[in-house]
Each structure stands twice: as structure tokens, then as C-alpha cells.
Amino acid sequence: MPALAVLTVRNEGAFLLEWLAHHQAAGFTDFLVFSNDCADGTDAMLDRLAALGHLIHVPNPGPHKNGAQWSALKAADRHEATQAADWIAVLDIDEFVNVHAGDRTLPALIDALPGATAITLTWRLFGNGGVVAYQDRPVTEQFTRAAPRVMGWPWRAAMFKTLFRNDGTYGKLGIHRPRQPDPDRIGQSVWVDGSGRALPDAFRKSRVFNAYGRDNYRLVQLNHYPLGAMESFVLKADRGRAGHWALPMAMDYWVERNLCAEEDRTIAALAPARDTRLATLRADDDLARLHAAAVAWRHARFADLMAEDAPRALFGRLLMTPPSRALTPEETALITAHANRARGGKVT
């Protein structure tokens, strides 16, 4: 079952080997990775991984009129790896597919959902947990406090990425879901959520978030680590948003994602298989050297940013701000009522 993960990265070399090893263990067979304007050696690391047969690397230098990620996805639409895949997911470096079915791999998930042609991988947001300094340790082991399993707001707590069957129903890739549905095929697509529930027709065309106020994670979830350590977030803010390049990244982004209400270590089930693959990657002298250089770059870049007023002020605000709390049911109802009035309909 060829399963393709499509990834776009910039200055993410310090996290690349963990991400790749995890998704190899999770059952992805192929990786199409685009890089743009890297200063930390990510592009060289990808070249080495490509030479070793672990992935396909496509340089995607700027400038990009609508952002690097959209430029990469346009190129991915035409790539032979995309055409050859049976299943595809477009992922980010801070997203880790966490299957709960069977042996925790993609084949087990697909077997648990016979007939499904698209599976929504709902974000479970993992907060910062008070981690200040960036460390060269697995992200999935450092950050284990997450948003509640059931939330009513913010809307992004119900957002998803999509694992979909590449059967010709959709003509283009998208950041959250496949796009450009074939009108002759779309009626036969079967969308289900991460708990195995059939989804309504609206999901076939444009939805990018699941229903609020219910558990969407029984069979699979997408562990989303959007913040990382405070030092890493300062670097992320300096880089800017991948899919929304014109939008700043600051405290609003942090507050809506720094949710630490519950502990979730379920992804550790794949740690032994991940570690076996990670050891193989690190055994290559070139990869080990490039990884160490990317780690050193992150430390040096943070030190440089602390000489500037705006990044230093952001770091100070991060230190001052406690973890965010989920809204109570009463507060959720209040903000939902306002949204309903503003939009003239029911928010679902």
C-alpha cells in the first residue's frame, strides 16, 4: 500500500530525523519533501536522505507569491510520486500521525475503516508545558500535555488534515484537504472522522474542521505541536507562517494553542519502532553531522534574535504567560451564540 506524506520545510533540520523515523514506523512508505531558503542545512540533510533512498527532495526556492507551501503543493500535484501513491496526506513538521487502531500503523487504520476514501486526522493540540529552552530531544517525548479531548472553542481545535485515497476523485492537493473534486466521482467518496463516524456531504467539498464538542480521536489523531519550547517559538515567529505567509505569528497564536489540560502519551506506543529507524538514520555520519549543525544553528539563531527588541519582547511575554485554559461550557455557549448571530446561521 504506497502511502505518501507530502512535507514542506524551512530551517527544520533539527526536527527532521525524528519526524521521518516516526512516520516510517507509522506506515508511510514514501515522502515527497520540499525545502525553501534554508539557512540551517535542512536542504543538505534532505539531499543526503534522498541519496540514501529515504525520500524525494525537491528544492523550492523563493520568492513565492502565495507562500512556499502553496507553491510546493502545486509542484506536488504534478509529481510522479503523487501519481503513484494509493493514499496521501499533506503534513507539517510539527504534526505526527498517531494511530490508535490495531498495531498503530496506517494499514491497521485503513483496515478498521473499510470503504473509507478520506479520513480526517483531527488536530490534538499539544501545549508548551512550561518548557523554556530548546533541547535536542524528541518532540513527542518533551511535550505530553494536550488540549481536552472534547472542546467547543477555539475552532482550530477541531481542524484536521486528511488522509485520502488517491483514486482520481480530487485533482489537487491542499494544506488541510484535497481540492478540485471531480463532479462525476465526488458522490462516491466516503469521508469518516478519526472516531470512525461517517461525515456529511459538506466534507466532500470544502470543510476543514470537524464538529465541535465531541471526541474525534478514537481510531486516529494528529498530534500537533505548534509551539514547542519558548526558544523554538521565537524562531518560528521569526520565520513566519508557512501557509499564511503574510500573517504575523505572536501572542494570539500562542494563547489559542497553549492548551495543557490533559496528559496524552499514546504516541509512545510507536517509540520502539521509531527509535530503531532513528538509530539507522543517525548511524550515517553525514546525517549525524548535518543534524548536529542544525541543532547548533538553532541555538545560535536564538542568541542573535535576543539582541533585537521585538523577539526579546516576545520571549519575555512567553515567560510571563501561563498555560491557556479551555473555555467552560457556559463560555463556549456564549461565544458560539455571538458567532451564530454574526454569521446568520448555526456554527457546527
C-alpha positions as CSV (number, residue, x, y, z in Angstrom):
1,M,0.0,0.0,0.0
2,P,2.0,3.0,-1.2
3,A,1.2,5.8,1.3
4,L,2.8,9.2,0.6
5,A,3.4,12.1,3.0
6,V,4.0,15.5,1.4
7,L,6.0,17.9,3.5
8,T,7.3,21.5,3.2
9,V,10.2,22.7,5.4
10,R,12.4,25.7,6.1
11,N,15.1,25.6,8.7
12,E,13.7,22.5,10.4
13,G,16.7,20.2,10.2
14,A,16.9,19.7,13.9
15,F,13.4,18.0,13.9
16,L,13.6,16.2,10.6
17,L,15.0,12.8,11.6
18,E,12.5,12.3,14.4
19,W,9.6,13.2,12.1
20,L,10.8,10.9,9.3
21,A,11.5,8.0,11.6
22,H,8.1,8.3,13.3
23,H,6.2,8.3,10.1
24,Q,8.2,5.5,8.6
25,A,7.2,3.5,11.7
26,A,3.6,4.6,11.3
27,G,3.4,3.1,7.9
28,F,4.1,5.8,5.4
29,T,6.1,4.3,2.5
30,D,7.1,7.4,0.6
31,F,8.0,11.0,1.4
32,L,7.9,14.0,-1.0
33,V,9.7,16.9,0.7
34,F,10.1,20.5,-0.5
35,S,12.5,22.9,1.1
36,N,12.9,26.6,0.6
37,D,15.5,29.2,1.6
38,C,17.2,27.2,4.4
39,A,20.0,28.6,6.5
40,D,20.4,25.6,8.8
41,G,21.4,22.9,6.3
42,T,17.9,21.3,6.1
43,D,18.3,21.2,2.3
44,A,21.6,19.4,2.5
45,M,20.1,16.9,5.0
46,L,17.3,16.2,2.6
47,D,19.7,15.7,-0.2
48,R,21.5,13.1,1.9
49,L,18.3,11.4,2.9
50,A,17.3,11.3,-0.8
51,A,20.7,9.8,-1.7
52,L,20.1,7.1,0.9
53,G,16.6,6.4,-0.6
54,H,14.5,7.6,2.3
55,L,12.6,10.4,0.5
56,I,12.4,12.6,-2.6
57,H,13.7,16.1,-2.1
58,V,12.5,19.0,-4.3
59,P,14.1,22.4,-3.8
60,N,11.5,25.1,-3.8
61,P,13.4,28.4,-3.6
62,G,11.5,31.7,-3.2
63,P,10.2,34.2,-3.8
64,H,6.7,32.7,-3.6
65,K,3.7,34.9,-4.4
66,N,1.2,33.0,-2.3
67,G,3.6,31.3,0.2
68,A,6.1,28.5,0.0
69,Q,3.6,25.8,0.9
70,W,1.1,26.5,-1.8
71,S,3.9,26.7,-4.3
72,A,5.2,23.3,-3.2
73,L,1.7,21.8,-3.4
74,K,1.3,23.0,-7.0
75,A,4.5,21.2,-7.9
76,A,3.5,18.1,-5.9
77,D,0.2,17.9,-7.9
78,R,2.3,17.1,-11.0
79,H,5.0,14.9,-9.3
80,E,5.2,11.3,-10.2
81,A,5.4,10.3,-6.6
82,T,1.9,11.8,-6.1
83,Q,0.6,10.0,-9.1
84,A,1.9,6.6,-7.9
85,A,0.5,6.8,-4.3
86,D,-2.6,4.9,-3.2
87,W,-3.0,7.2,-0.1
88,I,-1.8,10.7,0.5
89,A,-1.5,13.1,3.5
90,V,-0.1,16.6,3.4
91,L,1.6,17.2,6.7
92,D,3.8,19.7,8.5
93,I,7.0,19.1,10.5
94,D,5.1,19.7,13.8
95,E,2.4,17.2,13.0
96,F,2.7,13.5,13.9
97,V,0.1,10.9,12.8
98,N,-1.0,8.9,15.9
99,V,-3.0,5.8,15.0
100,H,-4.8,4.0,17.8
101,A,-6.2,1.1,15.8
102,G,-4.5,-2.3,15.7
103,D,-0.7,-2.1,15.6
104,R,-0.8,1.7,15.3
105,T,0.0,1.8,11.6
106,L,-1.8,3.2,8.6
107,P,-2.7,-0.3,7.2
108,A,-4.4,-1.0,10.6
109,L,-6.3,2.3,10.4
110,I,-7.5,1.6,6.9
111,D,-8.5,-1.9,7.8
112,A,-10.5,-0.5,10.7
113,L,-12.4,1.8,8.3
114,P,-13.4,-0.4,5.3
115,G,-14.8,1.6,2.4
116,A,-13.5,4.9,3.6
117,T,-11.9,7.1,0.9
118,A,-11.0,10.0,3.2
119,I,-10.1,10.0,6.9
120,T,-10.0,13.3,8.8
121,L,-6.9,13.4,11.1
122,T,-8.1,15.9,13.7
123,W,-5.6,18.0,15.4
124,R,-4.9,17.4,19.1
125,L,-3.1,20.5,20.2
126,F,-0.1,19.9,22.5
127,G,0.9,22.9,24.5
128,N,4.2,24.2,25.6
129,G,4.0,22.8,29.2
130,G,6.4,25.4,30.6
131,V,9.4,24.3,28.5
132,V,11.7,27.3,28.1
133,A,14.9,26.1,26.4
134,Y,15.1,24.2,23.1
135,Q,16.7,20.8,23.6
136,D,17.8,18.2,21.1
137,R,15.3,15.6,22.3
138,P,12.2,14.0,20.6
139,V,9.4,16.5,20.5
140,T,6.9,13.7,21.2
141,E,8.6,13.0,24.5
142,Q,9.1,16.5,25.7
143,F,5.5,17.7,25.1
144,T,2.9,15.5,26.6
145,R,0.2,17.9,27.9
146,A,-2.6,18.5,25.4
147,A,-6.0,20.1,24.9
148,P,-9.0,18.3,26.3
149,R,-10.3,15.5,24.1
150,V,-13.6,17.4,23.7
151,M,-13.6,21.1,23.1
152,G,-16.1,23.7,21.8
153,W,-13.7,26.5,21.0
154,P,-11.3,27.7,19.5
155,W,-12.4,26.4,16.1
156,R,-8.8,25.2,15.3
157,A,-9.1,22.5,18.0
158,A,-11.4,20.7,15.6
159,M,-9.3,21.3,12.4
160,F,-7.9,18.4,10.5
161,K,-5.6,17.2,7.9
162,T,-6.8,14.5,5.5
163,L,-5.5,11.0,4.7
164,F,-7.2,10.3,1.4
165,R,-7.3,7.6,-1.2
166,N,-5.7,8.8,-4.4
167,D,-8.4,7.4,-6.8
168,G,-8.9,10.4,-9.1
169,T,-11.7,12.0,-7.1
170,Y,-9.6,15.1,-6.4
171,G,-7.4,16.9,-8.8
172,K,-5.3,19.0,-6.5
173,L,-3.6,18.8,-3.1
174,G,-4.5,21.2,-0.3
175,I,-2.9,22.1,3.0
176,H,-5.8,20.6,5.0
177,R,-7.7,18.5,2.4
178,P,-7.7,17.5,-1.2
179,R,-9.2,20.0,-3.6
180,Q,-10.8,20.3,-7.1
181,P,-13.3,17.4,-6.8
182,D,-14.4,15.6,-10.0
183,P,-18.2,16.1,-10.2
184,D,-18.6,12.6,-11.7
185,R,-16.7,10.9,-8.8
186,I,-17.4,13.1,-5.7
187,G,-20.7,11.5,-4.9
188,Q,-19.0,8.1,-4.3
189,S,-16.4,9.4,-1.9
190,V,-16.8,8.3,1.7
191,W,-15.5,10.6,4.4
192,V,-15.1,9.5,8.0
193,D,-13.7,11.1,11.1
194,G,-11.0,9.9,13.4
195,S,-13.6,8.0,15.5
196,G,-15.0,6.2,12.5
197,R,-18.2,8.2,12.1
198,A,-19.5,8.9,8.6
199,L,-19.3,12.5,7.8
200,P,-22.0,14.6,5.9
201,D,-21.8,15.6,2.2
202,A,-20.2,19.0,3.1
203,F,-16.9,17.3,3.8
204,R,-16.6,16.1,0.3
205,K,-16.1,19.6,-1.0
206,S,-14.7,22.2,1.4
207,R,-14.8,21.5,5.2
208,V,-11.6,21.8,7.1
209,F,-12.8,21.3,10.7
210,N,-14.9,18.6,12.4
211,A,-17.9,19.1,14.6
212,Y,-17.2,20.8,17.9
213,G,-17.9,19.3,21.3
214,R,-17.1,15.6,20.6
215,D,-14.2,13.2,20.7
216,N,-12.8,12.8,17.2
217,Y,-9.8,10.6,18.3
218,R,-10.9,7.0,18.9
219,L,-9.1,5.5,15.9
220,V,-6.6,8.2,15.0
221,Q,-5.5,11.7,15.9
222,L,-2.9,14.1,14.6
223,N,-0.6,15.2,17.4
224,H,0.0,18.8,16.6
225,Y,3.0,20.5,18.4
226,P,2.7,24.1,17.1
227,L,4.6,25.8,19.9
228,G,7.5,23.7,21.1
229,A,9.9,25.3,23.6
230,M,9.6,29.0,24.1
231,E,13.0,29.5,22.4
232,S,11.8,27.5,19.4
233,F,8.6,29.6,19.2
234,V,10.7,32.8,18.9
235,L,12.5,31.2,15.9
236,K,9.1,30.1,14.4
237,A,7.7,33.6,14.8
238,D,10.8,35.0,13.1
239,R,10.3,32.5,10.2
240,G,6.6,33.3,9.7
241,R,3.6,31.1,8.9
242,A,4.1,28.5,6.2
243,G,0.6,28.5,4.8
244,H,-0.3,32.1,5.6
245,W,2.9,33.9,4.9
246,A,1.5,37.4,5.2
247,L,0.2,36.9,8.7
248,P,2.3,37.6,11.8
249,M,2.8,35.0,14.5
250,A,2.8,36.2,18.0
251,M,0.9,36.0,21.3
252,D,-2.6,35.4,19.8
253,Y,-1.2,32.3,18.1
254,W,0.4,31.2,21.3
255,V,-2.6,31.7,23.6
256,E,-5.0,29.8,21.3
257,R,-2.7,26.8,21.2
258,N,-1.0,26.6,24.6
259,L,-3.5,24.1,26.0
260,C,-2.1,21.6,28.6
261,A,-5.2,20.3,30.4
262,E,-4.7,16.6,29.9
263,E,-1.7,14.2,29.6
264,D,-1.5,12.2,26.4
265,R,1.4,9.8,25.9
266,T,-0.4,7.4,23.4
267,I,2.1,8.2,20.7
268,A,4.8,6.4,22.8
269,A,3.4,3.1,21.5
270,L,5.4,3.7,18.3
271,A,8.6,4.9,20.1
272,P,10.4,1.5,19.9
273,A,9.8,1.2,16.1
274,R,10.7,4.9,15.7
275,D,13.9,4.5,17.7
276,T,15.0,1.6,15.6
277,R,14.6,3.7,12.4
278,L,16.1,6.8,14.1
279,A,19.2,4.8,15.1
280,T,19.6,3.8,11.4
281,L,19.4,7.4,10.3
282,R,21.8,8.6,12.9
283,A,24.3,5.9,12.1
284,D,25.1,7.7,8.8
285,D,28.0,10.0,9.5
286,D,26.8,12.7,7.1
287,L,23.3,12.8,8.6
288,A,24.7,12.9,12.1
289,R,26.9,15.8,11.2
290,L,24.1,17.7,9.5
291,H,21.8,17.1,12.4
292,A,24.3,18.5,14.8
293,A,24.9,21.5,12.6
294,A,21.1,22.2,12.5
295,V,20.9,22.0,16.3
296,A,23.8,24.4,16.7
297,W,22.2,26.8,14.2
298,R,19.0,26.9,16.3
299,H,21.0,27.8,19.4
300,A,23.0,30.5,17.6
301,R,19.9,32.0,15.8
302,F,18.1,32.3,19.1
303,A,21.1,34.1,20.6
304,D,21.1,36.5,17.6
305,L,17.4,37.2,18.0
306,M,17.8,38.1,21.6
307,A,19.9,41.1,20.5
308,E,16.8,42.5,18.8
309,D,14.0,44.3,20.7
310,A,10.9,42.6,19.2
311,P,12.0,39.0,19.5
312,R,13.3,39.7,23.0
313,A,9.9,41.2,24.0
314,L,8.1,38.2,22.6
315,F,10.3,35.9,24.6
316,G,9.5,37.9,27.7
317,R,5.8,37.7,27.1
318,L,6.0,33.9,26.7
319,L,7.8,33.7,30.0
320,M,5.0,35.8,31.6
321,T,2.1,33.9,30.2
322,P,0.6,30.8,31.9
323,P,-0.9,27.9,30.0
324,S,-4.2,28.7,28.4
325,R,-7.4,27.1,29.8
326,A,-10.2,25.6,27.8
327,L,-13.5,27.6,28.0
328,T,-16.2,26.3,30.2
329,P,-19.4,25.0,28.5
330,E,-21.1,28.3,29.5
331,E,-18.3,30.4,28.0
332,T,-18.3,28.2,24.9
333,A,-22.1,28.7,24.5
334,L,-21.6,32.5,24.8
335,I,-19.0,32.8,22.1
336,T,-20.9,30.4,19.9
337,A,-24.0,32.4,20.2
338,H,-22.1,35.5,19.2
339,A,-20.7,33.6,16.2
340,N,-24.2,32.4,15.2
341,R,-25.5,36.0,15.2
342,A,-22.6,37.3,13.2
343,R,-22.8,34.6,10.6
344,G,-26.6,34.4,10.4
345,G,-26.6,30.6,10.9
346,K,-25.6,27.8,13.2
347,V,-21.9,27.2,13.8
348,T,-21.3,23.4,13.6
